[in-house]
Amino acid sequence: MKLSIIYPYRNRNSERIRKSFQSLANQTDPNFHVYFVDYGSDDPISQNIKEICSKFNFITYKYLVAKFQPWNKSRALNSVIKILDTGYCFVADVDIIFHPDFVKVARKLQVKNETTYFQVGYLDSVESNKDIEFSDYKVSRLSTSEATGLSMFPVRQLKDLNGFDEFYHFWGSEDTDMHVRLKNAGTKVKFYEEELLMLHQWHDSYQSMAKSGKLTDLKVSGILALNHQHLKSAIKRRTTQVNLEGWGQCMTQDDLNELQQAPVDFSVSNEKRQVNEVLFGQLPGLWNGVIKILFKMDSFQDSTKYYLKKKLGKKVPEYYSFQEMNDQVILHLISFYRNLPYTIISNKTEGIIEVALKFS
């Protein structure tokens, strides 16, 4: 049975992707098809990667309108899983170089009601820059059974559970969560380490990029810990099915145009009571049309008058820092409104966060 291979992607270096595609072009078994999901890459990058995809006849390129939304690997994968008609799918990574026999071996491992995930050999930065035969790379270390990201799933079981949990945003835990829920539903999950079939090209970790400032995309403080806690809850509660009916769906270009063209309805400062009132008081009562809100830093908090009043013990407004406001707003939207068309534009330099949502 043909193997469907799904790549979730956003704004990554194109050379590593070309190397990954080329390793698939060299497969001894051609019974596979690639679905490359571009989750809202910037225009120049998306055009470049689309052109690279077009050079390989086994790739279907799919662009999702998510440029002004946080990275959501689960939704990127679900957008394909929901429409698959093949028996099995493999979740790939743009950093992976495949052994020429990967597809051949993977198809032999397709067992009813069973998920298989694979050991990976990690390359250092020097080896990753080489373009050589699979067997000629020097591996720095091997993954263990705790690394769950590269898995082959029975598609029927994924659909029965409504796919990957779309609560997980940014990075971390969505792959392990899927394994946990499959096991809870009675699906076997096995780790394949008999032979090394995949190599991982080096890159900075999410944590190091966030700390160094290299991560320019939307981000939230402490998101890895939150995702891990959600995973712990899935284990404790023996969760199986997740997501609402619209799982795997993303907004359209028409939705984005409508959100971008809408005027700002009102502005609020970073005063805590104002931010909280909008998130918990106003948004739950808005059920029709587009709403656009501008959250902005209040200049009064940096004034001499504010500091003097605070020093004298007089009553002054309580403010969120920009990062705190950013975290509050983004977490609220991805928790309660992620199935609506929405955009978030967070600009720390200007001290503003623009949020637009479309209520049906």
Secondary structure, DSSP 8 states (H G I E B T S, - for coil): --EEEEEEESS--HHHHHHHHHHHHT-S---EEEEEEEES--HHHHHHHHHHHHTSTTEEEEEES-TTS---HHHHHHHHHTT--SSEEEE--TTEEE-TTHHHHHHHT--TTEEEEE--EE--HHHHT----GGG---SEE--TT---SEEEEHHHHHHTTSS-TT--SSSSHHHHHHHHHHHTT-EEEEE-SS--EEE-----HHHHHHHT---S---TTHHHHHHHHHHHHHHHT----S-TTTT----HHHHHHHHHS---EEEESBHHHHHHIIIIIGGG--SEEEEEEEE--GGGGSHHHHHHHHTT-----B--HHHHHHHHHHHHHHHSTTS-EEEEEETTTTEEEEEEEE-
